[in-house]
Amino acid sequence: MTAPATSEATARAESQARLRADGALMVLTLLWGTTFVVVKDALGHGDPFSFLAMRFTVGAAVLSVLAGRQLLNPSYLRRGGVLGLFLFGGFALQTMGLTRTTPSRSAFITGLSVLVVPVVLLALFRRVPRVSSLVGVVLSAVGLYYLTGAEVGLGVSSGDLLTFGCAVSYAFHIVFTERFATKEGVQALVAVQLWVVALLSALCLPFTQVHVEWTPSFIGATLFCGVFASALALSIQTWAQARTSAVRAVIIYSLEPVFAAAFSVVLGYEKLGAREWVGGGLIVLGVLASELGSALWERWRAREAARA
């Protein structure tokens, strides 16, 4: 096989791997979107930090059994510890911010991680995203504004600042997941993260009003979120981000409120107006712009390599 043919085959294989990873992230985002209703119901029967501590303990225990001795690997402990701190920061700051701002502003500001990720990549690693990815980022951010119904002209509250800290923390988690993710040892790396979040959530309990009602819905939500929305979801995220970029990942993650809104409508919890439909459409358009732009770029690159 000639060198150009080899290069073209390699580029095609890399492109297919990224597409599979993006597809996995799409499924993951759909899963996260369905948990909004589940978590909302659970928090009616327990305080946030008790729920987080139990949810992540369940997920960590499941993955620890699967990971076995890999869990004690110093490399996984270091990288998982760092990722766990970022992940806990996102959950904790969002929870505290929600007590001081509106749900719509919280959803919008949290979603701004789609804008923060490219900034973090540029500042720390001097990486400039492709034009198609930047177009997708902007479209997704505007779509989040319309979908969440956020009003941004009401001044900045302390809750808004805490929630923006959550967006920054999530952005760092996404960026460093790409840096730390490996194609092996995913379960161990994620298990360490979950244990860190569970431990830090438990340490917050003395500083909050603990309230737990052991209802079937609360127990079910804890098990579902622990196994599926934490252990399985973060394992998928880590596997996929070892094969795709952080910017493409965060653009796909911006679909989460779209899936959440759709799921809520299907269950009859709410109805969407014109503004929400426009917002959801812009987010989908942003994902398509990023994906199609990247596909066209890969095709052009392979064609140029074949001509060389």
MIVEXMI-523718 format. One record per residue (C-alpha): residue number from 1; residue in three letters; x, y, z. Coordinates in nm, 3 decimals. Layout:
N
seq, type, px, py, pz
NUM, ALA, X, Y, Z
...
***
This chain:
308
seq, type, px, py, pz
1, MET, 0.000, 0.000, 0.000
2, THR, 0.133, 0.346, -0.089
3, ALA, 0.192, 0.615, 0.169
4, PRO, -0.102, 0.836, 0.053
5, ALA, -0.336, 0.537, 0.063
6, THR, -0.216, 0.451, 0.412
7, SER, -0.265, 0.810, 0.525
8, GLU, -0.616, 0.818, 0.379
9, ALA, -0.707, 0.489, 0.549
10, THR, -0.573, 0.617, 0.881
11, ALA, -0.770, 0.942, 0.852
12, ARG, -1.085, 0.745, 0.766
13, ALA, -1.037, 0.515, 1.067
14, GLU, -0.984, 0.813, 1.301
15, SER, -1.294, 0.983, 1.162
16, GLN, -1.505, 0.671, 1.216
17, ALA, -1.374, 0.636, 1.572
18, ARG, -1.471, 0.998, 1.645
19, LEU, -1.816, 0.944, 1.499
20, ARG, -1.869, 0.638, 1.719
21, ALA, -1.753, 0.837, 2.021
22, ASP, -1.986, 1.126, 1.932
23, GLY, -2.273, 0.881, 1.896
24, ALA, -2.197, 0.739, 2.241
25, LEU, -2.194, 1.092, 2.386
26, MET, -2.532, 1.156, 2.222
27, VAL, -2.676, 0.850, 2.399
28, LEU, -2.513, 0.964, 2.723
29, THR, -2.665, 1.311, 2.691
30, LEU, -3.007, 1.157, 2.628
31, LEU, -2.963, 0.954, 2.947
32, TRP, -2.867, 1.264, 3.147
33, GLY, -3.165, 1.451, 3.002
34, THR, -3.407, 1.192, 3.137
35, THR, -3.267, 1.224, 3.490
36, PHE, -3.391, 1.581, 3.543
37, VAL, -3.743, 1.464, 3.627
38, VAL, -3.608, 1.175, 3.838
39, VAL, -3.375, 1.400, 4.040
40, LYS, -3.642, 1.667, 4.087
41, ASP, -3.875, 1.408, 4.236
42, ALA, -3.598, 1.265, 4.455
43, LEU, -3.507, 1.606, 4.598
44, GLY, -3.864, 1.637, 4.720
45, HIS, -3.781, 1.356, 4.964
46, GLY, -3.422, 1.437, 5.059
47, ASP, -3.164, 1.715, 5.079
48, PRO, -2.923, 1.756, 4.785
49, PHE, -2.601, 1.652, 4.958
50, SER, -2.751, 1.338, 5.112
51, PHE, -2.879, 1.242, 4.769
52, LEU, -2.541, 1.315, 4.607
53, ALA, -2.350, 1.119, 4.874
54, MET, -2.574, 0.813, 4.836
55, ARG, -2.600, 0.836, 4.457
56, PHE, -2.226, 0.851, 4.402
57, THR, -2.153, 0.588, 4.667
58, VAL, -2.379, 0.346, 4.478
59, GLY, -2.205, 0.423, 4.148
60, ALA, -1.858, 0.405, 4.301
61, ALA, -1.929, 0.071, 4.466
62, VAL, -2.052, -0.083, 4.140
63, LEU, -1.746, 0.033, 3.944
64, SER, -1.506, -0.062, 4.222
65, VAL, -1.623, -0.424, 4.199
66, LEU, -1.572, -0.418, 3.821
67, ALA, -1.236, -0.238, 3.838
68, GLY, -1.085, -0.468, 4.100
69, ARG, -0.716, -0.409, 4.173
70, GLN, -0.690, -0.144, 3.901
71, LEU, -0.861, 0.091, 4.146
72, LEU, -0.536, 0.114, 4.347
73, ASN, -0.322, 0.207, 4.049
74, PRO, -0.143, 0.533, 4.149
75, SER, -0.203, 0.683, 3.804
76, TYR, -0.579, 0.629, 3.823
77, LEU, -0.586, 0.758, 4.180
78, ARG, -0.411, 1.083, 4.083
79, ARG, -0.607, 1.151, 3.766
80, GLY, -0.937, 1.034, 3.911
81, GLY, -0.881, 1.251, 4.218
82, VAL, -0.834, 1.564, 4.007
83, LEU, -1.138, 1.486, 3.792
84, GLY, -1.341, 1.409, 4.104
85, LEU, -1.263, 1.753, 4.249
86, PHE, -1.384, 1.924, 3.930
87, LEU, -1.695, 1.707, 3.918
88, PHE, -1.783, 1.775, 4.281
89, GLY, -1.721, 2.146, 4.230
90, GLY, -1.975, 2.148, 3.950
91, PHE, -2.244, 1.969, 4.151
92, ALA, -2.183, 2.162, 4.474
93, LEU, -2.170, 2.508, 4.317
94, GLN, -2.479, 2.440, 4.110
95, THR, -2.667, 2.320, 4.418
96, MET, -2.568, 2.626, 4.623
97, GLY, -2.636, 2.859, 4.332
98, LEU, -2.988, 2.724, 4.285
99, THR, -3.082, 2.852, 4.630
100, ARG, -3.001, 3.210, 4.521
101, THR, -3.105, 3.229, 4.156
102, THR, -3.389, 3.110, 3.932
103, PRO, -3.394, 2.763, 3.774
104, SER, -3.393, 2.911, 3.423
105, ARG, -3.086, 3.125, 3.492
106, SER, -2.917, 2.829, 3.659
107, ALA, -2.978, 2.607, 3.355
108, PHE, -2.854, 2.877, 3.117
109, ILE, -2.542, 2.967, 3.315
110, THR, -2.453, 2.601, 3.371
111, GLY, -2.482, 2.550, 2.997
112, LEU, -2.228, 2.825, 2.939
113, SER, -1.963, 2.559, 2.989
114, VAL, -2.001, 2.525, 2.612
115, LEU, -1.831, 2.866, 2.586
116, VAL, -1.580, 2.807, 2.866
117, VAL, -1.429, 2.485, 2.724
118, PRO, -1.267, 2.654, 2.419
119, VAL, -1.130, 2.928, 2.646
120, VAL, -0.975, 2.672, 2.883
121, LEU, -0.822, 2.482, 2.591
122, LEU, -0.673, 2.802, 2.450
123, ALA, -0.544, 2.930, 2.785
124, LEU, -0.391, 2.605, 2.910
125, PHE, -0.293, 2.416, 2.597
126, ARG, -0.288, 2.681, 2.319
127, ARG, -0.543, 2.483, 2.122
128, VAL, -0.770, 2.676, 1.885
129, PRO, -1.089, 2.488, 1.789
130, ARG, -1.190, 2.455, 1.425
131, VAL, -1.421, 2.717, 1.276
132, SER, -1.705, 2.465, 1.246
133, SER, -1.674, 2.383, 1.618
134, LEU, -1.676, 2.752, 1.713
135, VAL, -1.991, 2.805, 1.503
136, GLY, -2.148, 2.512, 1.686
137, VAL, -2.046, 2.660, 2.022
138, VAL, -2.207, 2.997, 1.947
139, LEU, -2.529, 2.845, 1.810
140, SER, -2.556, 2.615, 2.112
141, ALA, -2.503, 2.903, 2.358
142, VAL, -2.771, 3.117, 2.192
143, GLY, -3.002, 2.817, 2.181
144, LEU, -2.951, 2.759, 2.555
145, TYR, -3.056, 3.118, 2.623
146, TYR, -3.383, 3.076, 2.438
147, LEU, -3.457, 2.722, 2.554
148, THR, -3.407, 2.792, 2.925
149, GLY, -3.606, 3.116, 2.913
150, ALA, -3.331, 3.292, 3.106
151, GLU, -3.352, 3.668, 3.157
152, VAL, -2.999, 3.805, 3.152
153, GLY, -3.077, 4.172, 3.209
154, LEU, -3.173, 4.146, 3.575
155, GLY, -2.831, 4.204, 3.731
156, VAL, -2.589, 3.944, 3.862
157, SER, -2.671, 3.774, 4.191
158, SER, -2.445, 3.570, 4.415
159, GLY, -2.633, 3.264, 4.293
160, ASP, -2.544, 3.351, 3.935
161, LEU, -2.175, 3.375, 4.027
162, LEU, -2.184, 3.042, 4.209
163, THR, -2.354, 2.881, 3.910
164, PHE, -2.097, 3.028, 3.673
165, GLY, -1.834, 2.868, 3.895
166, CYS, -2.021, 2.543, 3.835
167, ALA, -1.996, 2.598, 3.456
168, VAL, -1.622, 2.662, 3.486
169, SER, -1.576, 2.351, 3.701
170, TYR, -1.766, 2.136, 3.451
171, ALA, -1.561, 2.285, 3.168
172, PHE, -1.236, 2.188, 3.344
173, HIS, -1.377, 1.840, 3.403
174, ILE, -1.454, 1.799, 3.033
175, VAL, -1.115, 1.932, 2.923
176, PHE, -0.916, 1.720, 3.166
177, THR, -1.127, 1.412, 3.096
178, GLU, -1.000, 1.439, 2.739
179, ARG, -0.642, 1.476, 2.870
180, PHE, -0.661, 1.197, 3.128
181, ALA, -0.891, 0.946, 2.957
182, THR, -0.726, 0.627, 2.839
183, LYS, -0.857, 0.344, 2.627
184, GLU, -0.805, 0.107, 2.920
185, GLY, -0.883, 0.133, 3.290
186, VAL, -1.197, 0.342, 3.237
187, GLN, -1.384, 0.179, 3.525
188, ALA, -1.104, 0.245, 3.774
189, LEU, -1.062, 0.607, 3.664
190, VAL, -1.435, 0.676, 3.696
191, ALA, -1.468, 0.484, 4.025
192, VAL, -1.207, 0.710, 4.188
193, GLN, -1.397, 1.018, 4.069
194, LEU, -1.723, 0.888, 4.214
195, TRP, -1.564, 0.806, 4.549
196, VAL, -1.422, 1.161, 4.566
197, VAL, -1.764, 1.316, 4.496
198, ALA, -1.936, 1.084, 4.744
199, LEU, -1.682, 1.161, 5.020
200, LEU, -1.690, 1.539, 4.968
201, SER, -2.071, 1.535, 4.956
202, ALA, -2.078, 1.347, 5.287
203, LEU, -1.838, 1.603, 5.439
204, CYS, -2.087, 1.877, 5.349
205, LEU, -2.370, 1.715, 5.547
206, PRO, -2.280, 1.878, 5.885
207, PHE, -2.321, 2.218, 5.719
208, THR, -2.664, 2.157, 5.567
209, GLN, -3.010, 2.062, 5.689
210, VAL, -3.017, 1.686, 5.649
211, HIS, -3.352, 1.548, 5.544
212, VAL, -3.417, 1.202, 5.399
213, GLU, -3.749, 1.023, 5.351
214, TRP, -3.692, 0.660, 5.258
215, THR, -3.972, 0.646, 5.004
216, PRO, -3.966, 0.399, 4.712
217, SER, -3.922, 0.690, 4.468
218, PHE, -3.620, 0.827, 4.659
219, ILE, -3.454, 0.486, 4.682
220, GLY, -3.530, 0.417, 4.316
221, ALA, -3.391, 0.753, 4.209
222, THR, -3.074, 0.695, 4.414
223, LEU, -3.016, 0.354, 4.255
224, PHE, -3.103, 0.468, 3.903
225, CYS, -2.885, 0.779, 3.917
226, GLY, -2.604, 0.594, 4.092
227, VAL, -2.583, 0.306, 3.847
228, PHE, -2.694, 0.461, 3.518
229, ALA, -2.654, 0.842, 3.539
230, SER, -2.324, 0.821, 3.731
231, ALA, -2.136, 0.491, 3.689
232, LEU, -2.250, 0.406, 3.336
233, ALA, -2.274, 0.763, 3.208
234, LEU, -1.931, 0.875, 3.326
235, SER, -1.777, 0.554, 3.195
236, ILE, -1.925, 0.629, 2.853
237, GLN, -1.801, 0.988, 2.877
238, THR, -1.447, 0.878, 2.962
239, TRP, -1.441, 0.612, 2.689
240, ALA, -1.572, 0.856, 2.428
241, GLN, -1.351, 1.150, 2.522
242, ALA, -1.045, 0.933, 2.468
243, ARG, -1.156, 0.930, 2.104
244, THR, -1.302, 1.276, 2.039
245, SER, -1.229, 1.639, 2.130
246, ALA, -1.349, 1.827, 2.437
247, VAL, -1.513, 2.096, 2.221
248, ARG, -1.715, 1.845, 2.021
249, ALA, -1.811, 1.674, 2.348
250, VAL, -1.937, 1.990, 2.517
251, ILE, -2.141, 2.087, 2.209
252, ILE, -2.312, 1.749, 2.225
253, TYR, -2.365, 1.793, 2.601
254, SER, -2.557, 2.114, 2.522
255, LEU, -2.835, 1.886, 2.395
256, GLU, -2.904, 1.779, 2.753
257, PRO, -3.170, 2.048, 2.821
258, VAL, -3.328, 1.967, 2.484
259, PHE, -3.369, 1.603, 2.580
260, ALA, -3.480, 1.705, 2.931
261, ALA, -3.748, 1.937, 2.791
262, ALA, -3.868, 1.672, 2.546
263, PHE, -3.888, 1.411, 2.821
264, SER, -4.076, 1.652, 3.046
265, VAL, -4.326, 1.726, 2.767
266, VAL, -4.381, 1.356, 2.698
267, LEU, -4.460, 1.299, 3.068
268, GLY, -4.697, 1.597, 3.070
269, TYR, -4.497, 1.812, 3.314
270, GLU, -4.477, 2.116, 3.084
271, LYS, -4.551, 2.256, 2.739
272, LEU, -4.300, 2.428, 2.515
273, GLY, -4.364, 2.766, 2.356
274, ALA, -4.217, 2.921, 2.043
275, ARG, -3.910, 3.050, 2.231
276, GLU, -3.825, 2.702, 2.361
277, TRP, -3.868, 2.544, 2.018
278, VAL, -3.637, 2.806, 1.864
279, GLY, -3.379, 2.744, 2.137
280, GLY, -3.390, 2.368, 2.094
281, GLY, -3.362, 2.407, 1.718
282, LEU, -3.054, 2.629, 1.750
283, ILE, -2.882, 2.379, 1.978
284, VAL, -2.950, 2.095, 1.734
285, LEU, -2.826, 2.318, 1.451
286, GLY, -2.509, 2.387, 1.651
287, VAL, -2.442, 2.015, 1.692
288, LEU, -2.503, 1.955, 1.321
289, ALA, -2.274, 2.244, 1.225
290, SER, -1.994, 2.102, 1.438
291, GLU, -2.039, 1.744, 1.320
292, LEU, -2.089, 1.818, 0.950
293, GLY, -1.810, 2.075, 0.950
294, SER, -1.571, 1.826, 1.106
295, ALA, -1.676, 1.554, 0.860
296, LEU, -1.618, 1.785, 0.564
297, TRP, -1.280, 1.888, 0.705
298, GLU, -1.173, 1.524, 0.746
299, ARG, -1.283, 1.444, 0.391
300, TRP, -1.090, 1.741, 0.253
301, ARG, -0.781, 1.647, 0.457
302, ALA, -0.793, 1.287, 0.332
303, ARG, -0.832, 1.405, -0.026
304, GLU, -0.533, 1.640, 0.003
305, ALA, -0.325, 1.363, 0.161
306, ALA, -0.410, 1.135, -0.129
307, ARG, -0.296, 1.398, -0.378
308, ALA, 0.036, 1.457, -0.201
***
